[in-house]
Amino acid sequence: MAAAQRGLADRIDVVGGDFFQAVPPADAYVLKMILHDWDDDRCVQILEERSLAEYDALLSAAGLQRTAVVPTRSAQSVVDAA
């Protein structure tokens, strides 16, 4: 369902681009159905495990700061930033 139909048009922007080059500033990022479009080398680059210091540097470059790391039932955690 479109954002306007859900009353969200004034709260979100859908922005295309190349996240290997630059990521526009935002309050939140939603990435969906990403890996199927990339070859194995790019998938590894996208999924590469990073240390918290690397995440902090990445987030800082985008004007964000890590606020929490939330464990999940899987091997991955959610890195929360604002």
LOPAVEX-295707 format. One line per field, with one value per atom (N, C-alpha, C, O): residue number from 1; residue in three letters; z, y, x. Coordinates in steps of 0.02 Angstrom, whole numbers, padded with zeros to 5 digits. Atoms other than C-alpha are relative to their C-alpha. Layout:
! residues N
k: [NUM, ...] $
r: [ALA, ...] $
w: [Z, ...] $
v: [Y, ...] $
u: [X, ...] $
***
This chain:
! residues 82
k: [1, 1, 1, 1, 2, 2, 2, 2, 3, 3, 3, 3, 4, 4, 4, 4, 5, 5, 5, 5, 6, 6, 6, 6, 7, 7, 7, 7, 8, 8, 8, 8, 9, 9, 9, 9, 10, 10, 10, 10, 11, 11, 11, 11, 12, 12, 12, 12, 13, 13, 13, 13, 14, 14, 14, 14, 15, 15, 15, 15, 16, 16, 16, 16, 17, 17, 17, 17, 18, 18, 18, 18, 19, 19, 19, 19, 20, 20, 20, 20, 21, 21, 21, 21, 22, 22, 22, 22, 23, 23, 23, 23, 24, 24, 24, 24, 25, 25, 25, 25, 26, 26, 26, 26, 27, 27, 27, 27, 28, 28, 28, 28, 29, 29, 29, 29, 30, 30, 30, 30, 31, 31, 31, 31, 32, 32, 32, 32, 33, 33, 33, 33, 34, 34, 34, 34, 35, 35, 35, 35, 36, 36, 36, 36, 37, 37, 37, 37, 38, 38, 38, 38, 39, 39, 39, 39, 40, 40, 40, 40, 41, 41, 41, 41, 42, 42, 42, 42, 43, 43, 43, 43, 44, 44, 44, 44, 45, 45, 45, 45, 46, 46, 46, 46, 47, 47, 47, 47, 48, 48, 48, 48, 49, 49, 49, 49, 50, 50, 50, 50, 51, 51, 51, 51, 52, 52, 52, 52, 53, 53, 53, 53, 54, 54, 54, 54, 55, 55, 55, 55, 56, 56, 56, 56, 57, 57, 57, 57, 58, 58, 58, 58, 59, 59, 59, 59, 60, 60, 60, 60, 61, 61, 61, 61, 62, 62, 62, 62, 63, 63, 63, 63, 64, 64, 64, 64, 65, 65, 65, 65, 66, 66, 66, 66, 67, 67, 67, 67, 68, 68, 68, 68, 69, 69, 69, 69, 70, 70, 70, 70, 71, 71, 71, 71, 72, 72, 72, 72, 73, 73, 73, 73, 74, 74, 74, 74, 75, 75, 75, 75, 76, 76, 76, 76, 77, 77, 77, 77, 78, 78, 78, 78, 79, 79, 79, 79, 80, 80, 80, 80, 81, 81, 81, 81, 82, 82, 82, 82] $
r: [MET, MET, MET, MET, ALA, ALA, ALA, ALA, ALA, ALA, ALA, ALA, ALA, ALA, ALA, ALA, GLN, GLN, GLN, GLN, ARG, ARG, ARG, ARG, GLY, GLY, GLY, GLY, LEU, LEU, LEU, LEU, ALA, ALA, ALA, ALA, ASP, ASP, ASP, ASP, ARG, ARG, ARG, ARG, ILE, ILE, ILE, ILE, ASP, ASP, ASP, ASP, VAL, VAL, VAL, VAL, VAL, VAL, VAL, VAL, GLY, GLY, GLY, GLY, GLY, GLY, GLY, GLY, ASP, ASP, ASP, ASP, PHE, PHE, PHE, PHE, PHE, PHE, PHE, PHE, GLN, GLN, GLN, GLN, ALA, ALA, ALA, ALA, VAL, VAL, VAL, VAL, PRO, PRO, PRO, PRO, PRO, PRO, PRO, PRO, ALA, ALA, ALA, ALA, ASP, ASP, ASP, ASP, ALA, ALA, ALA, ALA, TYR, TYR, TYR, TYR, VAL, VAL, VAL, VAL, LEU, LEU, LEU, LEU, LYS, LYS, LYS, LYS, MET, MET, MET, MET, ILE, ILE, ILE, ILE, LEU, LEU, LEU, LEU, HIS, HIS, HIS, HIS, ASP, ASP, ASP, ASP, TRP, TRP, TRP, TRP, ASP, ASP, ASP, ASP, ASP, ASP, ASP, ASP, ASP, ASP, ASP, ASP, ARG, ARG, ARG, ARG, CYS, CYS, CYS, CYS, VAL, VAL, VAL, VAL, GLN, GLN, GLN, GLN, ILE, ILE, ILE, ILE, LEU, LEU, LEU, LEU, GLU, GLU, GLU, GLU, GLU, GLU, GLU, GLU, ARG, ARG, ARG, ARG, SER, SER, SER, SER, LEU, LEU, LEU, LEU, ALA, ALA, ALA, ALA, GLU, GLU, GLU, GLU, TYR, TYR, TYR, TYR, ASP, ASP, ASP, ASP, ALA, ALA, ALA, ALA, LEU, LEU, LEU, LEU, LEU, LEU, LEU, LEU, SER, SER, SER, SER, ALA, ALA, ALA, ALA, ALA, ALA, ALA, ALA, GLY, GLY, GLY, GLY, LEU, LEU, LEU, LEU, GLN, GLN, GLN, GLN, ARG, ARG, ARG, ARG, THR, THR, THR, THR, ALA, ALA, ALA, ALA, VAL, VAL, VAL, VAL, VAL, VAL, VAL, VAL, PRO, PRO, PRO, PRO, THR, THR, THR, THR, ARG, ARG, ARG, ARG, SER, SER, SER, SER, ALA, ALA, ALA, ALA, GLN, GLN, GLN, GLN, SER, SER, SER, SER, VAL, VAL, VAL, VAL, VAL, VAL, VAL, VAL, ASP, ASP, ASP, ASP, ALA, ALA, ALA, ALA, ALA, ALA, ALA, ALA] $
w: [00000, 00000, 00000, 00035, 00006, -00044, 00065, 00104, -00060, 00091, 00008, 00063, -00003, 00048, 00024, 00063, -00020, 00069, 00074, 00105, -00071, 00242, 00043, 00104, -00038, 00292, 00020, 00069, -00018, 00293, -00047, -00037, 00051, 00144, 00028, 00001, -00029, 00254, 00049, 00076, -00048, 00362, -00031, 00003, 00030, 00237, -00070, -00104, 00068, 00079, -00023, 00013, 00031, -00035, -00047, -00095, 00037, -00106, -00030, 00006, 00033, -00234, 00001, 00012, 00003, -00249, 00004, -00003, -00004, -00231, 00069, 00083, -00068, -00050, 00005, 00059, 00001, -00101, -00008, 00008, 00011, -00144, 00057, 00087, -00052, -00020, 00023, -00015, -00028, 00093, 00024, 00062, -00021, 00115, 00075, 00103, -00071, 00293, 00011, -00030, -00015, 00375, 00074, 00108, -00068, 00540, 00004, 00057, 00002, 00487, -00072, -00119, 00066, 00342, 00000, 00047, 00008, 00281, -00065, -00119, 00058, 00163, -00008, 00038, 00011, 00087, -00067, -00116, 00062, -00044, -00034, -00091, 00024, -00067, -00033, -00089, 00021, -00088, -00067, -00102, 00063, -00237, -00062, -00115, 00057, -00349, -00009, -00058, 00001, -00314, -00009, 00008, 00006, -00358, 00068, 00116, -00065, -00220, 00033, 00093, -00029, -00197, 00032, 00086, -00028, -00171, 00061, 00109, -00058, -00053, 00061, 00116, -00055, 00053, 00026, 00087, -00022, 00056, 00040, 00090, -00035, 00110, 00069, 00119, -00061, 00243, 00045, 00099, -00037, 00304, 00074, 00091, -00072, 00491, 00019, -00004, -00021, 00571, 00076, 00111, -00072, 00743, 00019, -00024, -00022, 00849, -00017, -00033, 00018, 00818, -00074, -00092, 00071, 00629, -00011, -00051, 00005, 00649, 00024, -00007, -00026, 00755, -00050, -00059, 00050, 00621, -00059, -00084, 00056, 00484, 00018, -00022, -00022, 00584, 00008, -00011, -00011, 00631, -00067, -00071, 00067, 00447, -00028, -00069, 00022, 00419, 00048, 00040, -00048, 00566, 00053, 00084, -00049, 00678, 00056, 00050, -00056, 00844, 00022, 00026, -00023, 00902, 00068, 00113, -00064, 01040, 00036, 00096, -00030, 01068, -00049, -00109, 00039, 01008, 00030, 00088, -00025, 01023, -00026, -00086, 00022, 01021, -00027, -00007, 00027, 00922, 00013, 00041, -00009, 00925, -00050, -00043, 00051, 00773, 00019, 00074, -00011, 00758, -00009, 00008, 00012, 00709, 00056, 00093, -00046, 00816, -00040, -00098, 00031, 00775, 00031, 00092, -00022, 00785, -00007, -00063, 00000, 00835, 00003, 00040, 00002, 00796, -00008, -00034, 00008, 00803, -00016, -00025] $
v: [-00059, 00000, 00062, 00063, -00061, 00173, 00040, 00037, -00041, 00292, 00049, 00058, -00049, 00420, -00034, -00005, 00036, 00290, -00018, -00026, 00016, 00251, 00063, 00058, -00062, 00435, 00014, 00050, -00008, 00430, 00046, 00057, -00038, 00541, 00058, 00076, -00057, 00687, -00022, 00020, 00025, 00575, -00039, -00052, 00040, 00476, 00025, 00058, -00011, 00496, -00065, -00097, 00058, 00353, 00028, 00063, -00028, 00392, -00057, -00101, 00049, 00288, 00024, 00083, -00019, 00286, -00060, -00117, 00052, 00187, 00002, 00045, -00002, 00144, -00020, -00017, 00012, 00091, 00067, 00071, -00065, 00274, 00049, 00078, -00048, 00380, -00017, -00045, 00011, 00370, 00068, 00102, -00065, 00523, 00000, -00053, -00003, 00584, -00019, -00004, 00023, 00508, -00016, -00026, 00022, 00466, -00076, -00104, 00073, 00284, -00023, 00013, 00030, 00172, -00068, -00107, 00065, 00024, -00029, 00000, 00034, -00094, -00066, -00107, 00060, -00229, -00030, 00006, 00037, -00361, 00028, 00049, -00029, -00305, -00052, -00041, 00046, -00458, -00033, -00050, 00036, -00537, 00038, 00008, -00040, -00395, 00002, 00032, -00009, -00415, -00067, -00120, 00059, -00537, -00018, 00021, 00024, -00636, 00049, 00059, -00046, -00510, 00060, 00082, -00058, -00365, -00021, 00017, 00025, -00471, -00005, 00013, 00004, -00506, 00070, 00080, -00069, -00319, 00028, 00061, -00023, -00282, -00033, 00000, 00038, -00418, -00004, -00033, 00005, -00398, 00017, 00068, -00012, -00411, 00059, 00064, -00060, -00248, 00002, -00023, -00010, -00206, 00060, 00098, -00058, -00081, 00065, 00115, -00060, 00044, 00017, 00076, -00012, 00022, 00026, 00072, -00026, 00046, 00073, 00115, -00068, 00201, 00049, 00104, -00044, 00275, 00009, 00065, -00004, 00234, 00044, 00087, -00041, 00309, 00073, 00117, -00068, 00462, 00037, 00096, -00031, 00495, 00021, 00066, -00016, 00499, 00048, 00063, -00046, 00617, -00033, -00002, 00039, 00480, -00025, -00024, 00030, 00403, -00063, -00065, 00063, 00225, 00011, 00039, -00008, 00222, -00067, -00068, 00065, 00035, -00055, -00045, 00061, -00139, -00050, -00070, 00043, -00252, -00071, -00083, 00070, -00440, -00028, -00006, 00035, -00550, -00074, -00096, 00072, -00735, -00032, -00090, 00025, -00754, 00020, 00045, -00017, -00729, 00075, 00100, -00071, -00547, 00041, 00018, -00049, -00395, 00059, 00068, -00061, -00234, 00057, 00066, -00059, -00078, 00059, 00077, -00056, 00068, 00064, 00068, -00064, 00245, 00057, 00049, -00061, 00421, 00058, 00114] $
u: [00043, 00000, 00045, 00096, -00040, 00067, -00001, -00048, -00007, 00127, -00058, -00083, 00055, -00008, -00065, -00103, 00060, -00145, 00001, -00052, -00006, -00079, 00009, 00020, -00008, -00065, 00071, 00083, -00071, 00125, 00038, 00098, -00036, 00167, 00039, 00092, -00036, 00218, 00055, 00090, -00049, 00329, 00057, 00107, -00052, 00433, 00018, -00022, -00024, 00535, 00030, 00068, -00031, 00581, 00053, 00037, -00056, 00753, 00040, 00064, -00043, 00845, 00072, 00086, -00070, 01032, 00045, 00023, -00052, 01192, 00031, 00072, -00025, 01228, 00073, 00103, -00072, 01403, 00038, 00097, -00031, 01437, -00016, 00030, 00021, 01337, -00070, -00110, 00066, 01186, -00025, 00008, 00026, 01075, -00016, -00032, 00017, 01044, -00073, -00116, 00068, 00890, -00006, 00044, 00014, 00808, 00000, 00016, 00001, 00790, 00010, -00007, -00009, 00837, -00034, -00026, 00031, 00735, 00027, 00017, -00027, 00824, -00038, -00038, 00040, 00716, 00017, 00025, -00013, 00752, 00063, 00061, -00062, 00932, 00046, 00069, -00052, 01043, -00013, 00035, 00015, 00954, 00025, 00031, -00022, 01014, 00076, 00100, -00073, 01200, 00036, 00010, -00041, 01337, 00029, 00022, -00025, 01424, 00048, 00045, -00048, 01565, -00034, -00015, 00037, 01444, -00041, -00046, 00038, 01337, 00046, 00026, -00048, 01490, 00015, 00018, -00013, 01526, -00058, -00048, 00059, 01348, -00006, -00022, 00010, 01346, 00061, 00058, -00063, 01524, -00010, -00040, 00004, 01535, 00044, 00101, -00037, 01590, 00004, -00040, -00006, 01653, -00043, -00064, 00039, 01558, 00036, 00004, -00039, 01699, -00011, -00016, 00012, 01673, -00071, -00081, 00067, 01486, -00003, -00036, 00000, 01516, 00029, 00002, -00030, 01630, -00047, -00054, 00047, 01504, -00059, -00080, 00057, 01361, 00020, -00018, -00024, 01463, 00007, -00010, -00007, 01502, -00068, -00071, 00067, 01314, -00035, -00094, 00030, 01286, -00042, -00084, 00039, 01217, 00045, 00106, -00036, 01267, -00036, -00098, 00029, 01240, -00032, -00001, 00035, 01109, -00011, -00020, 00010, 01090, 00020, 00021, -00008, 01133, -00049, -00043, 00054, 00981, 00011, 00009, -00008, 01012, -00066, -00120, 00059, 00892, 00009, 00060, -00006, 00858, 00047, 00067, -00046, 00970, 00072, 00084, -00070, 01158, 00012, 00065, -00007, 01128, -00032, -00075, 00030, 01090, -00024, -00004, 00023, 01001, 00040, 00041, -00037, 01110, -00046, -00066, 00046, 01000, 00041, 00090, -00037, 01059, -00049, -00104, 00041, 00991, 00046, 00023] $
***
